[in-house]
Amino acid sequence: MFTAGIWLSFAFVLGLLVRQVGLPPLIGYLVAGFTLSSLGYESNAILKEVAHAGVLMLLFSVGLKLRLRTLLRPEILAGSLLHMGIIVGLMYLIMVTVIDLEPMLALIAAIALAFSSTVVAAKVLESKRELSAFHGRVAIGILIVQDLVAVAVLSAGSGITPSPWAVVLLGLLFLRPLLFRLLDNTGHGELVVLYGLVLALVVGGASFEYFGLSSELGALLLGVMLASHRRATELSNSIWSLKEVLLVGFFLQIGLLGRPDFAILQQALLINALLPIKAILFFFILLLFRLRARSAFLAGLSLATYSEFGLIVANMGVKQGWFASEWMVLLAVAVAISFAISAPLNRHSHEIYEWLEHFLQRFETSKRHPDDEPINIGHSHVIVMGMGRVGTGAYDVFCSHQHRVIGLDSDPVRVELHLSQGRRVLYADAEDPGFWSHLKLEGVHTILLAMPELEAKVLATRQLRKLGFTGTISAAIVFEEEYEPLKHAGADIIHNYYTDVGTGFAQNTLEHLSSADKA
């Protein structure tokens, strides 16, 4: 227990220090491992189990996000595989000729370095509220394809011979309705988290391992089986923090493999000198699939890292005895440095693009990707931004008064639902600067802001006034403290719908009582 306390303390303190300078905390966890290694600490069986559980939970959460239709899009499937093939070949040549590695070691290292960080990209895009933007969806799709490749590599390199009884696991497919029903009955508390643990570690991990299959593959497939459930996102969100805590054990374990010396730091810096090649290659590959320069640049920059999945793949090589743990230390240092480089660049990605915009736009194709075309609102006079319950109600009222209305929403699933119900709704993300640069507002006299986030409404109001829009901007709010920021940004009407719901509720009741008295 004392040793575990030392590990946790080092991880927390260094993770906190690293976070204060704007870097991902997992860099601190790796540094904590390196520091503990230099003080004579070594990994043990408990830490290894925690680290393995973290990896399984990570793969399970990846599976929960898998949507086959999304992954089959050319810019995601073909783009990610093309990029990976080129990078693996390039990295292999460099590892063999410059760093002088053995061919097998060079191949494993090249594959490990071809991946981009799911954790860093997702957190960067989430912090900028760009996960639902087109470039954010492309980046996340590419990362999921890379994760699937990583699982395939782990399964192929595990060295485990499947049991003849492994076919029993096919029965899990027939248990899918039962898994769905169990998720429906878990409520919304700790049982959801416990259910995720059981599926990832027991049903997916331990059972697959028992029958001689990769536990990583099992965890991923269990996630995929539940991906279409209506509560898959809730399950993923519920286990997010637990997964992150368990992954601390993985990064500590990697750091405890050894302390980097000056030669390792030199080689890690040399490997990171290749990061611009990863980003530039992503940029041109995505342009081949007709993305705008802005979308290709932002997606490519968010993918310009090395990956925690690369460390998982490299760790397999250490377990199989293909190379010494010192090379694992090299890759861990290279990954940590890539995170340190990527974080500040991605925080200022839009400013960097604006500086390079005139140069980068020269490489755009004349024909655009259909999801990356400028928004065409036709002859609409009213725009409703955010087509949730409030936005949908506003849309229907304006339509009933014969106004030409169009709805905009950043959730593709919601857009499809509205289209199936006969509403004119387009995909658009109000927090994507590229959206505003192509929005034409001729003929529009009213814009209603019904997005749930205050930041999105304030940003939309400022952008509209910046574009010279002089019509009416009406925003719905929930809390009184949201009034001043929107008024200062330039909103004309600010509507607290919780307050007005009570007013409407009372008025309807009074009208009913009045009618009853007259009767």
N, C-alpha and C positions, 0 to 999 in steps of 0.2 A: 504493500500500500504506500510505503514511503517513497519508493521509486516512481510509482505512478503519479504521486503528488508532485515530485520534481519535474516529471515530463509535462504534466498539465500546466504547471506554473511557468515553465520556460516557454511553452507553446503560447500561452495567453499573453505573457508580457511582450514577447517578440512579435506576435501577431498584432497586438495593440500598437506597438511602436511603429511597425511597418504601415499600418492603416493610417496613422497620423500624417504620414507624408504622401498619402494618396495612392498607395500600392496595395495589391491584393494581400490579405492576411496570410494566405498560404505560402507566400515567400517567407514570412516570419516563421511559419512552422518548419519549413526546410532548414532555415538558419538555426532554429532551435535544435533540430536533429544534429546538424553539423557541430554545434557548440557542445551538446551533450556527448557526442562521439569523442571530441577532443578532451573532454573531462573523464573519459574512460567508461562511459555508459554504453551498454549494448542492448540490442533488441531482445525480446523474450517471446515466449509462446503466446502470452496474453495480448501483447501489442500486435503480433502477427494476426491473431484472430480478429481483433478490432479493425486492423487495416483491411483484411479480406472482406469483412462485413461492410466496410465503407465502399469498397469497389463494387460489391454486389448490389448495394442500395443505389449507387450511381447508375449502374446498368439497368436496374429495374425502373428507375425514374426516366431514363432515356426511352425505354420501351413504352412507357405510358404516354409519351409524346409522339410516338410513331403513327403517322398517317400515310399509308401506302400511296394514295393518290398524290399527295404532296411530293413524296420522294421520287416519283416517276417523272416529274417535270424535267425537261432536258437540261435546263440551267443548273439544276441541283444534282441529278444523278450523273449525267455525262460530264458536267462541269467539275464535280468533285473527283470523279475517277480519273479524268484527264489530268487534272492538277496533281493528284497523288502520284500517278504514273511518272510524270515528268520530274517531280521533286525527288521521288525515290531514286530514279536513275541518276540525277545530278548529285544528290547527297552521297550515293554509293561511290561515285567516281572521286568525290572529294575525300571521303573517308579512307579510300584505298590509296590514293596518290599523295594527298597532303598530310593526313594524320597517320597514315601507314598502318591501318588496321587490317587484320585478317579478313578474308572475304566473307565468312559467316558473320563475324562480328560487325563488319561494315554494313552488311545487308540488314541486320536487326536494327542497328543504329539509324540507318537511312529510313527504314519503315517507321521507327519511333519518332523521328524528327519530321516526318511528312504530315503528322496530325497537327491540328490547331486546337487550342484550349476551349473546350465547351464551357467550363466554369467561368473563365475570364470573359469570353465573348458574351455569354448570357448575362453576366452581371453588368458589363459595360453597357450593353443595349438596354437592359432593364433600367439602369440608373438614368439613362437619357430618354426613357420612355419610347424606345424605337424597336421593341420586340415585334410589334405588329406592323411596323413600316415595311415596305416592300423589300428594301435591302436587309432589314433585320430578319424577315422570314426566309430570304435566300440564304443568309449566313447560317441560321439555325438549321435549315434543311441540309446544307453541306456538312455541318458538324455531325448531324445524326448519321449521314451516310458514312462519314469517317469513323464514327463510333461502331457502326456495324462491321466495317472492315477490321477494326481493332479486335472485336469479338471473334471474327473469323480467324484472325492470326492467333489469338490466344487459344482457341479451340484446336487449331491445327498444330500448334507448338507445345501443347500440354503434355504430350508424350503418354497420354492415357489411352489404353485399349478399351473400347466400349464393351460392356457385357452383352451377351446374347439376349439378356432379359431387358435391354434398354428399350425394346419396342413397346414395353409396358407403358412408357411415358407418353406414347401416342394417345393413351386414354385420357390424358389431361384435356385434349381437345373436346372430348364429350362432357367434361366436367365444367366447361365454360359457363353454361347457364347457372350452375351451382355457385361458381365464383362470383358471378354477377349478383345473385340473390344475397349472398353473404355480405357483399359490399353494401347493398341496399339496407341491410339490417344492422350495420355497425354504428349508426348514428353519426354524430359530428364531433365526438370527443376523442379520448385516448384510444378507443377501440379501432379507429381508423388507422392510427399509427401502428398499433400492434398487428393489425391485419396486413399492412404493408410489409412489416418485418417478417411475419410468418411466410408470406408468399415469396419474398425475395430470398430469405436465408434458408428456409426449410423446404418449401415446395419447389422453388426454383433452384436454390443452391445445393442443399444437402442431398436431395433426392437424385438430381442429375449426377452429382459426384459419386453417389452410391452405385449407380449403374454405369460408371466409367465414362461419363460425359463431362464436359466443361461446366463447372458451377456458374461461371460468368455467362455462358450461353443460356443456361436455365433461368437465371435472374432476368435476363433481357427478354426471353420468350414469355415469361409470366407477365411482364409489363405489357408486352404487345397484346396478349390475350385480353387485357382489361382496357386497352387504349380506346376502344369505341364506347366504353361505358360512359354514361352521362356524368358520373362523378369521378372520372379519371383525373381531371385537373385538380379537383379537391383532394384526392388521394396524394397526388404528386406534391401539392403545396403542403399537405400535412406532414409528409416525411422529409421535406426539404431540410429543415434545421437539423434533424437527427442524422440525416445523410452527411451533412456538412461536418458535424461533430465527429462522426466515425471516420471521415476522410482525413481528419487531423492526424489520426493514428497512422494512416498510410504515409503522409508526408513526413511525419516524425521517423517512421521506420526507414524511409529512403535516406533521410539525413543521417541516421545512425549507422549507415553502411560505411561511413568513413569521412574524414575531414579533407576538404579540397586544398591542394597545395598550389604554388604559383604556376606550375606547368598546366594543371587542370584549369585554372582560371584563364590562362592564355588561350587554351584550346576552346573553352566555352565562349570566349569573346569572338574567336574566329568563326565558330558555328553561328553565332548571332549576327555576324556580318552578312550572313546569307538571308536574314529575315526580309530585307527589301525585295529580294528575288521572289519570295513566297507571295508578298503583297502585289508586286507588279504582275506576276503570272496570273494571280486571281483576277486582277483588273482586266487583263486582255482576254482571258478565257470568258469572263462574264460579258464582255463587249461582244464576243462572237455570238452570244445568245441574245443579242439586241438590247441589253440593258443600257440605260442612260449612263453617261460618264459618272454622274453623281452617285447613282445606286451602286455601280461597279466599284467605285473608289471606296465608298463607306463600308460595303460588305468586305472588300479585300483587306482594308485596314483592320477591321475587327477580327479577321482571321490570321493576321500576321503575328502569330505566337507559336511557340512549341507547346506541347500538350501534356497534361497530367495522364492522359491515356497512353502517351508515348512512354511515360515512366512505368505504367502498368505492363506494357508490352516488353520493355527492357528488363523489368523485374522478373518476368517469365524466363528470359534468357539467363539471368543469374541463377534462378532455381534449377534450370536444366543443365547448368554447368557449362554453358556455351562460352561465357566469358567471366572475368573476375569482377568483383563488386566495385573496383576502382572506376570502371567504365560507367557503372550506374551513377556514381558520384558526379562524373563529368556531365552526364545527361541531365542530372538533377540541377546542377549549377547552370547549365545552358537554359533549361526551362525557366528557372527563377529569374535569370537575367532578361529573358524574352518578356516575361510578365512585367518587369520593371520598365522595360522600354515601351511596351504596348500601352500600359495604363495612361500615361500622360498624353500620348499621341491620340488615343481614342477620345479622351476628354475634349480635345480641341479639333476633332476630325472635321467639323463643318467649317471652322475658320481656315484650316489647312486646305480644304477643297476650294473655298472661295479664292484663296491665293493662287491656286493652280488651275482654276476653272477654265480659263481661255485656252490654256495649253492642252488640258485633258479632253476637252470637247472636240478637238480635232479628230480624235480616234473613234468617235461615235459612228455607228452605222446609220444610214438614212432611214431604215425601217426600224421601228421601235417594238419592244416586247409589249404585248397587249396590256399587261399589268403595270407597265411603266409609262404608259401614255399620259399626256396631260389630261386633267379632268375636264370633260365636256358637259356642262350643265344644260345645254340646249337653250330653250327659251324660258327657263324657269324664272319666276319672280321672287320665290321664297326658298331659302335653303335651311334645312334642319340638320345640324351637325350633332351626331350622337343619336342613334335610332334604338335606344333602349325603351323602357316603358314610357318615360316622360316624352322623349322625342317622338315615339310612335303616336302617342295621343295628340301631340301638337300637329304632326303631319296630317293625321286624319281630320282634325278640326279645320285646318286651312283648306284641305281638299274639299270638304263639305261646303265651304264658302266659295267654291269655284276658283281658287287660286292655283296657279301652276307651281307645284311644289316638287322639290327633289330632296332626298335624304342622303346623307353621307355618314359612313361608319367605318371604323378601323378593324372590325371583326368580320373576316370573310364568311364565316358560318352564318352570322346574323344577316349579312347582306343577301346571301342565298335564300334565307328564310323569307325575308321581305319580298324579294323578287318573286318567289313562288306564291306569295299572297297578293301579288298584283301591284305592289308599290314600286315607285321609281327610286331605287336606292343604289348608290355607287360606293365602291371601296375607296376610302381616302383617310389618311392619318393626319389630323390637324397639327400634330407635333413633328411632322416631317417637313423640314424647310423646303425640300424639293416640291412638295405639294403647293405651297404658296407661290413659288416662283412661276408656276404654270396655270394658276387659277384665273379664269376670265369671269368678271362680274358684271358685264354689260346687261342691263335690264333688271338686275336684282335690286329690290328695295328693302327686303327684310331678311335677316339671318338670325336664326334661333340657335343658341348654344346649349345643348342638353347633354354634353359629356359629363361623366361623373367626377373627373378630376378638376380641381380648381386651377391647377397649373395649365392644363390644356385650354381651359376657357380664357384665362388671362392671356396666354400666348396667342390664341386665335383672335381675340379682340385687338391686341396690339398689331398683329400682322395685317388685319383687315384695315385698320386705320392707316397703317404704313403704306398700304396699297392704294390709299386714297378713297376708300369706300365711305360714302357719306350717308348711306341709308341707315335704317334702324337695326341696332344690335340688341337682342334680348337674351338674357342669360338666366338659367335656372340655378338656384343655390339651395343648399341644405342648412348651412349654419350662418348666423348673422355676421360672423367675422369674415365671411367671404365677400361681403358687400363692398367694402372699401377698395380692395385690390381690383375688382372688376370695374368699379366706377372710375377709379384712377386710370385704368387702361383704356377707357372710352366707351363702356357699355351704356346704352340709353335706358334700358328697362332691366331691372334685376328682380327676379321673381322667386320668393322663398316658397316653394311648393308645399313644404310641411305646414307652414302657417296657413296657407290658403286652403289646404286640404281640410283643416279644421273648420274654417269659415264655410266652405262648400258643404261640409257634412252637416253643420248646424242649419244652414239655409234650407237644404233639402228636407231636413226633419221638420222645420217650422212650416214649410210649404205643405207637407203631408198633414201636419196637425191642423193647419188652416182649412185644407180640403175636407178633413174629417168633421170639423166643426160645422162647416157649411152643409154637409150632408145630413 
